[in-house]
Amino acid sequence: MIGFFVITLGPMLYSLYLSFTDFSMLAAPEWVGFDNYIKLFTNDPKYLDAVRVTLVYVLVSVPLQLAFALAVAMVLNRGLRGLSLYRSVYYLPSLIGASVAVAVLWRQMFGSNGLINQILDWFGIEGMSWIGNPETALGTLVILNVWTFGSPMVIFLAALRQVPQYLYEAAAVDGISRWGSFRHITLPMLSPIVLFNLILQMIGAFQAFTPAFVVSGGTGGPVNSTLFYTLYLYQRGFTGFQMGYASAMAWILFVVIALVTAVNFWFSKYWVHYDD
Amino acid sequence: MFTHRNRKGLKLAAVVASAAVMLSLAACTSSEGDGDSDEPIELRMAWWGDDVRHEITNSALDKFEDLNPGITVVRDFSGFDGYLDKITTQYTGGNSPDVFQFYNEVLVEFASRGQLADLSKGVSQDGWDADLLQVSTVDGELAAMPFGLSTQGFIFDTTAIEALGLTAPSGDYSWDDLAEFAAEVRTASGGSLAGVTDLSHGYQVFEVWAKQRGEDFMDADGLAFSEKTLADFWQYWADLRASGGATTPDITSEYQGTPYDAVVAGVAASTFLFTNQYDGVQGRTPNVISLERFPGEGEDAGQYMRTAMNLVISKQSKHQEAAAKLVDFLLNNEEANGILGLNRGFPANANVIEAASAGANENVQRAIEIFESVRENGAPAPVPAPAGSGTVNTLFAEVAQQVQFGQLSPADAAKQFMAQAASELG
């Protein structure tokens, strides 16, 4: 409890105060009212770029990642031998996915001399620098996020084990196709878990930083195509000495994440099925 | 709920905790008195670098401790990534290092806010070039002293170029010579090798281009060049991309931070670097890499003795005198410079260059040649740019990149940059 007030709430309130100031970190903060917030929305095209990039990243990578996680979980759930081995292997990327080492690996793989281009070369296709091209750079980061499907997968797998087998047996007796039983049994039974994973992964994706920082060398380039919200916040705060401005950005992100999560919960009553 | 065992543990924890409190109280009292007494002084010094630099810096500091009993130096070293964040955060928390290595681009941000101590008080300037010190003077105080100098250079992958039956430019060569050479490399290699990395996003390259035209990138008031000069620069590179001489935009972007990696990777035949990087780059490839001065008419036009990094003292330091003693040792002591060598660039103090360059290999000798020629004939170093210049440097690369990907014409981009940079500098 004390920890919450001292370590979480205190700094949060201080950053709320800072967001109304001009604060270089090297001199005392100066009160500027709503100036930071006004500049963000009216006089900072790069900020709007960052918002756009982050929204695309969240809206594309999270559904893809969850779909992939569910698909793999279902395959593993069909009673493979050595399940625990597969489970661990697929879970590994989740443990290391947000790390600098993996982002560096990604840079190597999708670079002009990287593995991807060497494979394309076997088929006579001429590659390019996937991380250096504004049309594909964000895509490589989406793939990186999908690749870390392990943690939602493990949760899906546990949930799949909870779906009563008699439902499938009843469906089979009624002659329902496999797609039909997925659609009408598996998905509804899993829906609370889907909601849980969705909220968790969306919050994570909004705050993604390391992959973009490493892959773009801290620039968010090429042409701001990988300028994640948090990366731009970092640039303003730590390389631009505008911590007040960066604090305002952080608070907007906080409010947006809270709103998105609330909307998720609100919408969930239309599609989430609780079994009790 | 508490078992006997747990209680014992609690008792132990209480004893440990109170001991820790007493120790920290003791630490508080001992750090209050400064200087004159025989109390041991503890300085903290921070720097960034690679393993070699960590090793030599540590042994130089050992030497300092041997010569100054009573002063110990706590060493805080890391790579360059995150270095500025660390220093800034420590400043905000009121526990900055006493002495630290720092770079030019952010010097004014700290100095103009009164965070750096005046070095003219405790550090000897014997053997120092007055112009060079002028460059580090902010608001009348000597905020920093160069801890290593370098100058701009161009490298050519001679092995790859000769394999194509071509000759690398050398000695006196112009920007047009470079353009012609670059296009020839692309053709002769059947398209697989670019002649030069596209450098249109490099404000450090543009700086030389501007100086060659009698202008400058920035002065104390902000931008110091005309829109036409910038438009010409970006047009030069647009032409090189059109002729195939320069790298394609995606490759350029991949190697944006370290263009010499493109030469090491065999993607481009030449690029720009700073002379203190040359030895390291040559060491990473079996090919022979030659080091030349910048292109441009007239000997060493536009090049200058550039501060690769500075040494500064924090105003937060409680031991100003001891800190100055350490800075003086690292910059002016022959023995120290013998240990430090040329890892950070050339020493700014002419009296210690000989000690520092003893045992330099042939690559370093070549770098020294270029540097000495610039010392004779080069342009004056630019004065510190105003606060906010870091954002302008980033903006330069961003706008240039839009030209590279064909989203803006060179002329429009120049106009846009001038306007946005002016608004950033306020």
Interface residues (C-beta under 8 A of the other chain):
Chain A: S24 M25 L26 A27 K46 G111 S112 N113 M128 S129 I131 G132 N133 P134 G217 G218 T219 G221 P222 V223 N224 Q235 F238 T239 G240 F241
Chain B: L84 D85 T88 T89 Y91 T92 E109 F110 R113 G114 Q115 T248 P249 D250 I251 T252 S253 E254 Q256 G257 A265 V267 A387 G388 G390 T391 T394 A397 E398 Q401 Q402 F405 Q407
